[in-house]
Amino acid sequence: MPYKLLIVARKGGYVKRVSSCGHTDAAPANHSYCSALRPARIRKVKAATMDASNRMSRVLSQKIRSTAVGLIIGSVFGYFLARAGLRGDPVGRILLYSVLCAPLAVVIHELGHVLVGMAVGFEPVFAMIGPLRLRRMSSGWKLDSGKPGFLGGAAASVPRDGTNLRRRLLWYISGGMIANVVTGAAAFFFMPGLWGVAFSATSGLFLLLAALPATSAGVHTDGFRILQLLGGGPSAERWEASILITAIGYQGVRPADWPGDTVARAVAFQDNDPDDPGAALLAYHYEADRGNLVQAGVFLNRALDNAVHIPVFARAVYRIEDAWLALLRNQDLETAEGQFREIGTTGLFRQAALYRVKALAALVSGQAEEARRLAAEGLKAAEDDWDPGLREYDLDWLRRMASGWQLERRREEVVDGDRSFRSGERADGIAGPANGSQGIAAVDGLAEYE
């Protein structure tokens, strides 16, 4: 008998899933993820708009833990500082110097990722040391700051092509630890006095922390990634496919033209790992850009179900898209406004995407002039963006709203039957890219993958 895949009816933070795709048991759906969604059910989405009391208790708990850790570290540092200053104790001096060397060790670790990555065909796009963030934008590199961090660091690079990607990922991930080993050994043998001992000890500590296979705040350590890639399996396949899709986007390929088979690989395996929301978000962009809002909602809900594992600095991206889909499908201002309040100003999100959503919210609320103004500001913001592929999607919608696009037309083009908003195009789901080509060989610069 016929069954339907999904229709999303939002009310506050809930999503009601009842029917949609009309496939029959005799003619199964041509989507790799359809079978998992056959049962119609109602469930609460663990989205960013989660219960306020739970959110408050979680924030309070985090602040208590952070304060306790800060007090412990400060006490230990003060104790050894006193020993080093009052007694001239060498152990105290080594520990004091080690703390002072820590920021340099972080920089060296992240620089190791970047340099080794460049040696194996990766391009750096992002680096963060403490509160400082360096991002590659359309106009060049941009330095800004986010929330203060304690000795934290991160670096991101994307491959230029997909040739021997797993082997190259192993080199890239190992680059930070290689840098710590080399500089730590050099300091121990060639740097005179206690400073050499202190720096080598600090490098050894960072090497140990990076090598331990662990996950913290939604981010995997280098050791975890290395074991994941060496072990293979579906989780490694998912992460490798996600990296490849991200690289294609950075080449300026908009989501609708991403290779469908690679998107399917990214979402074929589902678990509670922090990699799963990221893969689901990529599939959401792919389907949304092709006009398949029902499937886009499936993947966005999948990401939000695992929201607790999304890194804090990336959660604004999911909030923005949740608000966008709520407005686009159901004109749900309540959900959108709730997400706006939670986004803040320090997360890693594209300003053009935020303007896209705010312009649509103004249009839904009947403020046509405000919608045009916000869309015009979004077009200016899109001139300096850090994701060329998603930038094309933002520009498409911002130009529409800046030119006086009417809400009635949206309902005719998008809601009725989920037709594609791109001219004359009918998307067929995850089976392949919008241009009709199959596989990643269709993408310029990545033909070597096959």
N, C-alpha and C positions, 0 to 999 in steps of 0.2 A: 504494500500500500504506500501511497506517497507520504513522504515526510518532508519537513521543512528544516532548513539549517538554522536560521536565526533571524529574529527581528528584535532590535533593541528598543525598549521603551523605558526611558530614564525617569526616575522620580527620586530626587535627592541623590544619595550615593548608591542607589540600587539599580540593577539591570535585570530586566525580565526577559528571559530567552524563550521565545516560542517559535514558530515556524518560519521558514523562508525558502529554501532553494528548490523545492519541487522535484527533486530527483526521486526515482523509485528504486525498490530493491532489485528489480530486474535490470535497471540501467543505472548503476552506481555513479556517483558524482565524479567528475574529472578533477578532483582536488585531493591532494595527498593528506589533507587534514580533515576531510569531511566526516569520516567514519567516527571520529572521536566526539563529534558534536551532534550525533543523531538524537540522543535522549533530550527531550524538552524539559527544562528545569528552571527553577528560580533560585538564584544564589546571590549572596551579598558580595559585591566587588570590594576587594581590599585596595581601594584607590587612594589617591592622595587626599581626598576629602573624607578621611576616616573620622571616627567619632572623636569629638573634641576632648573629652575627658581622658580617653586613652592616649591621645597625642600629648596632652599636658603631663600626664604621669610619666610618659616615656621621656619627654624633654627634661623633666625634673630629675629623673633617674640618671640621664646622661650628664646633667650638670653636677650632680652629686659625685658621680664617678670621676668626672674631669677635675673637680675641685680636690678630691682625695688624692688622685694621681699627682696633681700639681703640688700639693702640700708635701707628699712623700719625696718627690724629686727635689723640691726646694730645700727640704730639711737635709737630705743627703748632700746636696751641693753646698749648702751653707756649712755643714759639718767639716767637709774636706777642705773647703775654702779657709775655714778657721785653722785647721791643722797645717795647711800649706803656708798660711801667713804668719801664724804665731810660733810654730815649731820648725818650719822648714822641712816638714815631713815629705820624703820623696814619693810615697804612695799617694798622699793627698795631692801633691803637685801633678802627678801623672793623671789622676782622675779629673782634676781641675782642667788640665790641658786637653784631656780627651773630650770633655764637654765643649770646650771652646773650638775644638777641631770638628765637631759634629756637622755644622752647616757645610763646611768644605767637603766632608765625606759624602754628604747628600748630593751636592753639585757634581762631584766626580762620578757617583753612581749613575745619576741620570744622564750625564754626558757620555758615559760608557754605552748606555742604551742607544743614544743618538748616533755616536760614531760607528759602532759596530753595525747598527742598522743601515747606515749609509753605505758601509762597505759591502753589504749583501743586497743592496737595491731597495732600501726603504727611504722615504722622504719624511723628515720631521715636520709635524704640524702643530705640536703643543708641548709645552713644558711648564711645570709648576714646582717652585721651591718655597715651602712655607706659604705665606699669603701672596707671593708674586706669581703671576701667570704670564706666559709668553705664548701668543697664538699667531698662527699664520693666517692672515686675512687676505681679502682680494687686493688690497692696496699694499700689502707687505706685512712684516711682523709687527705685532702690537703688544706692548707691555702694560699690564694693569694689575690690580690686586683684588683678592677676594677675602674670604674670612681668614683671620689669622690661624696659622697651624703651627704645631710644635715639631720641628725637625722633619716635616713631611715633604715628600717629593713625588713627582710623577712625570712621565714623558710618554708621548704618543707619536708614532710614525706609521705611515701606510706604505704598503708595497707598490712598486711601480708596475709590476705584473704578477701573474700567478705561477710562474715557473718554480718548481721545487719549493713551494711556499712553506710547507711544514719544516723542512730543514732550515730554511732561512729564518723562520720564526724562532726556532731553537737558538740560533746564533743571536738574534736580536734580543730575546729575553735574557740570555746569558751575559749580554754585554755589560750590564751594570755590575754584576758580580766579578767579571773579568777585570773591570777597571779597579774595583776595590782590592782585589788580590795584587795586581801589579803595583798600584800606588802604595798600598800598605807594606809590601815587601821592600819597595824602594825606600820608603821612609825609615824602616827598621834598620836597613843596612847602610844608608847613605846620609840620613839626617842626624846630626850630632845631638847628644844630650837627651834629656827626658822628653823633648818635643817629638823626637822620632819614635820613641816607645809609645807615647800617647797617641800619635796619629795612626800608627800601625794597629794599636789596640782598638781604636775607634773604627778603622776600616774593617777589622776582623768582626767587630760587633755587627756592623751593618751587613757584612757578608752573611753572617749567621741568621740575622733577621730576614734577609731576602731569600735565603735558601730554604728556610723552614716552609713546608707545604701548609699554608693556612689561608684563611679568608677573613678580612677585617673590613667592616663597614661597606660590604658589597664589592670589595676589591680583592682579587687573588694575588698572592705573593708570586715572585719569580719562580720559587721552588715548586709551587703548585702548578704553574703553567708548564714548566719543564716536564714534570711527571705526567701531566695531562697529555702533552704532545707525544711523549715517548710511549705512553700506554695506548694511544689511539682511541678508537671507539667513537660512539656517537657524540659525546661531549666535545672531543677534540675536533670532530668534523663540523659541529655547529660553530665553534669559535673560529675555525679556519674560514668557513664560508662567510661568517659575519665580517671578518677582517677584509675579505676580498670584496664584499659588497661596499663596505665603507671606502675602500680604495677606489672603486669604480665611481662612487659619488664624488670623491675628491677630484676626479678627472673631468667633472662637469656633466656627468650623465645623470639626468633627472630620474627619479624613482620609477616612473612608468616604463622606462627603457632599461632597467636593470635586468640581467638574465634571470628568467623565472626559475630555471632549474637550480641556480645557486641560492635563490631565496628559499626554495623548497628544502634544500639541504640545511639551511640555517634553522628552520623551524620544524624539521622532521622529528627531532627528539625534544621532549619536554620534561623538565624536572624542576626542582626548587633551587637550582643553582643561580647565582647572580648573572650568569651569561644569558639566561633564558629571557628576561625582560628586554635586553638589548636586541636579541635576535627577533623577538616578537615586534619590537618597535620598527625594525627595518621592514618586516613584512607588512606592517600597518602602512608605512609610507608608500610601499610598492602598490598596495591595493587602493589606497586613497587617491593616489595620483592617476590611477587607471579608472577611477569613478566607481569602484566596487566598494561602496561604503559599508555594506553588510559584512563582507569579509574583513574590511579594515577594522570594524568594531570588534570582530572576533579576536583579532590579534592584539588590539589595544587593551581589551579586557584581560587577555592572557598576561600581558605585561603588568597590568595593575593588580592582578591577583597575587603577583609576586613582588609587590611594591616595597615590602620590608627589606628586600635584598638589593634594591636600587641604590647606588651610591648617592649620598646626600647632595653632592654638587651637581648631579645629573637629574634630579627629580623634577626640576622646573620644566624640562623638556617634555616629560610625560604629562604634567599638569596642563601645559599649553595645548597639547594635542587632544587631551580629554575634553577641554573646554571647546576646542574647534569642532570636534565630532558631535558634541552635544548640541551646539548651535546649528551645525550644518544639517543634521538629521532631524532634530526635534525642536529647534529654536528654543533650547532650554537655557534661559538666562541665569536661572538659579545655580545650576552646576557651574557655568562659566564664571560667574561672579565669585563663587566660592573658591575656584581655582586661582583667580586673579589675586585674591587676598593672600594666598599661600606661596605665590611664586617668589616674591622678594626681589632683590637686586643683585645678589652675589653668585647665583648659580651659573652654570655654563649653558646658556641658551642663546638662540639667535634672535636678535632684536626684531628682524623682519618678520619672523614667525609670530612674535608677540603682537606686533602691529596688525598682522593678518587677522588674528583672532579678535583683537579689540575692535577693528573696523567692522567685522561681521557682527559682533555684539551690538555695536551702535546701529547697524542696519536692522537687526532683529528688533531692537527697541524703538524703531521708527525715526532715528536721528540720521537722516540721509546725508546732511551736510557734514556732520561729525564723522560719519563713516568715510566720506571722501577725504576729509582732512587727515584722518588717521592713516588711510591707505596711502596718501601722498607722502606722509612722513615715513611710512614703511618702505616705500620705494627708495627714498633717500638712504635709509638704514641698510637696505639690501645692496647698495653699492659697495659696502665694505663688510662682506660676510666671510665666514670661515668654512662653509660647506657649499661648494659650487653647485652640486647636484640638487640639494634641497632648496637652494636659492632660486632655482628655476621654477620650482613649484610655488614658492612664496610670490615670486614676481607675477606668475600667471594670475593668481587670485587678487593680488594687490592692484594690478592694472585694471582688472574688471571693476573692482569696487571704487577705484579712483575715477573711473570714467562714468560713474552713475549707474552701475549695474543694479537692477531692481530685484527685490526679494521674491516677487511672483515668478520671475524668470528662473530663480534658483529652484523653486519648488517644481517647476515644469521639467527642468533639465536634470536634476539630481535625484530628487526624492522618488518621483514616479518611476518605478522599475529599476532604480539605481543606475540610470544611464550615465555614461561618461560625460564629463563637462568639457572634455577636449573635443574639438570640432570633428564631427562625423565618425567618432571612434567608438567602438564597442569592445570593452575589455572582457576577456574570457577567463579571468581568474589567474591562478598561479602557474598555469601550464607553460607560459612563455612570455617574453617581453612584448610590449605594445607594437613594436615595428614588425612583428611576425617572425623575426629571426629566433633561432634557438641556441642556447648555450652562450658561454662567455666569450667564445671566439668572435662574436659579433661586435664586441666592444673594442674600439681602437686602443691599442697599447696593451691589451691583455690577451691577445690572440695566442700567446704561447702557453696558456693554461692547459689547453686540451692536449 
